[in-house]
Amino acid sequence: MRGVVQRVQQGRVWVNDKIVGKIEKGLVIFLAITSSDTEKDLEYILEKTVGLRVFSDEQDKMNLSLMDVRGELLVISQFTLYGDVRKGKRPNFTASAGVEQAMKFYSMFIQKAREKGIKTETGMFGEHMKVEILNDGPVTIQIDSTKLY
């Protein structure tokens, strides 16, 4: 499982010209599931995301997490994070999970984030979305459950 996490002042996602999810101060995570993912991978990505110390403390040091600042979370499904471009120029997405498995883990990620008391908004799985992010910093962190980086 992979996530690209951005610290934001606000984030919004549209489907068919309607806002379907929006947050204020918090994190946007673009989430990708691979066919070999398990609940352990999901827990790793979730805990890393909500625990990332990327918000400033009183001394202006990145020392606080989403939980510490009571920030909001916007979760966007993005299978293209598993696009493999090592051969040719057209991405190969064979590592991405199938729709059923990806939807299961995407939904579980959202549910578990909400169970932690985090205001969690979403895009729409499998839909064409327009995502607007006011990145704060900018701060962008990559997380991979295989600990690739």
C-alpha positions as CSV (number, residue, x, y, z in Angstrom):
1,M,0.0,0.0,0.0
2,R,1.2,3.5,-0.8
3,G,0.2,6.9,0.2
4,V,1.2,10.4,-0.9
5,V,0.4,12.7,2.0
6,Q,0.2,16.5,1.7
7,R,-0.2,18.9,4.6
8,V,-3.0,21.3,3.5
9,Q,-4.8,24.5,4.6
10,Q,-7.7,23.1,2.7
11,G,-8.6,20.4,0.2
12,R,-11.7,19.8,-2.0
13,V,-12.7,17.1,-4.4
14,W,-15.3,17.3,-7.2
15,V,-17.2,14.7,-9.1
16,N,-19.4,15.8,-11.9
17,D,-19.0,19.4,-10.9
18,K,-20.2,18.8,-7.4
19,I,-18.0,18.9,-4.3
20,V,-18.1,15.5,-2.7
21,G,-15.5,16.0,0.0
22,K,-13.8,19.0,1.6
23,I,-11.5,19.7,4.5
24,E,-9.8,22.6,6.2
25,K,-6.4,22.3,8.0
26,G,-5.2,18.7,7.8
27,L,-3.9,16.1,5.4
28,V,-4.8,14.9,2.0
29,I,-3.8,11.3,1.3
30,F,-3.7,9.8,-2.2
31,L,-4.0,6.1,-1.4
32,A,-3.1,3.2,-3.6
33,I,-3.7,-0.5,-2.9
34,T,-1.7,-3.3,-4.5
35,S,-2.8,-6.9,-4.9
36,S,-0.6,-8.3,-2.1
37,D,-1.8,-5.8,0.6
38,T,-3.2,-7.1,3.9
39,E,-4.8,-5.4,6.9
40,K,-1.3,-5.1,8.3
41,D,-0.3,-2.9,5.4
42,L,-3.5,-0.8,5.9
43,E,-2.7,-0.4,9.6
44,Y,0.8,0.7,8.8
45,I,-0.2,3.4,6.4
46,L,-3.0,4.6,8.6
47,E,-0.8,4.9,11.7
48,K,2.0,6.6,9.8
49,T,-0.5,9.1,8.3
50,V,-2.2,10.1,11.4
51,G,1.0,10.1,13.4
52,L,3.2,12.1,11.0
53,R,4.7,15.0,12.9
54,V,4.4,17.6,10.1
55,F,2.5,20.3,11.9
56,S,4.3,23.2,13.7
57,D,4.5,23.5,17.4
58,E,4.9,26.7,19.4
59,Q,8.5,26.9,18.4
60,D,7.6,26.6,14.7
61,K,9.1,23.1,14.5
62,M,7.3,20.2,12.7
63,N,6.6,18.3,15.8
64,L,2.8,17.8,15.9
65,S,0.6,15.1,14.3
66,L,-2.8,15.3,12.7
67,M,-4.2,13.9,16.0
68,D,-2.4,16.6,18.0
69,V,-3.8,19.5,16.0
70,R,-7.2,17.9,15.6
71,G,-6.8,18.2,11.8
72,E,-9.0,16.7,9.1
73,L,-8.3,14.0,6.6
74,L,-9.3,13.8,2.9
75,V,-8.8,10.3,1.4
76,I,-8.5,10.0,-2.4
77,S,-8.1,6.6,-4.1
78,Q,-5.3,6.7,-6.6
79,F,-4.3,3.4,-8.2
80,T,-1.9,5.3,-10.5
81,L,0.7,5.4,-7.6
82,Y,1.5,1.9,-8.7
83,G,2.1,2.9,-12.3
84,D,5.4,1.2,-13.4
85,V,7.2,3.2,-16.1
86,R,10.5,1.3,-16.0
87,K,9.8,0.0,-19.6
88,G,8.5,2.3,-22.2
89,K,6.5,5.5,-21.5
90,R,3.0,4.1,-20.9
91,P,2.5,3.2,-17.2
92,N,1.8,-0.4,-16.4
93,F,-0.7,-0.8,-13.6
94,T,-0.6,-4.6,-13.1
95,A,0.6,-4.1,-9.5
96,S,-2.6,-2.3,-8.5
97,A,-5.2,-4.3,-6.7
98,G,-8.4,-5.3,-8.5
99,V,-11.5,-3.1,-8.0
100,E,-13.1,-5.4,-5.3
101,Q,-10.0,-5.6,-3.2
102,A,-9.1,-2.0,-3.6
103,M,-12.6,-0.8,-2.7
104,K,-12.5,-3.0,0.4
105,F,-9.2,-1.6,1.7
106,Y,-10.1,2.0,0.7
107,S,-13.4,1.7,2.7
108,M,-11.7,0.1,5.6
109,F,-9.0,2.8,5.7
110,I,-11.7,5.5,5.9
111,Q,-13.7,3.6,8.5
112,K,-10.6,3.1,10.8
113,A,-9.6,6.8,10.4
114,R,-13.2,7.8,11.5
115,E,-13.0,5.4,14.4
116,K,-10.0,7.4,15.6
117,G,-12.2,10.4,15.8
118,I,-10.7,12.1,12.8
119,K,-13.1,14.1,10.6
120,T,-12.5,12.1,7.4
121,E,-13.8,13.2,4.0
122,T,-13.4,11.2,0.7
123,G,-13.4,11.3,-3.0
124,M,-15.5,8.8,-4.9
125,F,-13.8,5.5,-5.6
126,G,-13.5,4.7,-9.3
127,E,-14.8,8.1,-10.5
128,H,-13.0,10.8,-12.4
129,M,-12.2,13.5,-9.8
130,K,-10.9,17.0,-9.7
131,V,-8.9,17.6,-6.6
132,E,-8.0,21.1,-5.3
133,I,-5.3,21.3,-2.7
134,L,-3.9,24.4,-0.9
135,N,-0.7,22.7,0.1
136,D,0.8,24.2,3.3
137,G,4.6,24.4,3.2
138,P,4.6,22.7,0.8
139,V,4.9,19.5,2.8
140,T,4.5,16.2,0.8
141,I,5.5,12.8,2.3
142,Q,5.5,9.4,0.6
143,I,4.6,6.3,2.6
144,D,5.0,2.7,1.5
145,S,4.0,-0.3,3.6
146,T,6.9,-2.3,2.2
147,K,9.1,0.4,3.7
148,L,10.5,1.1,0.2
149,Y,11.0,4.7,1.4
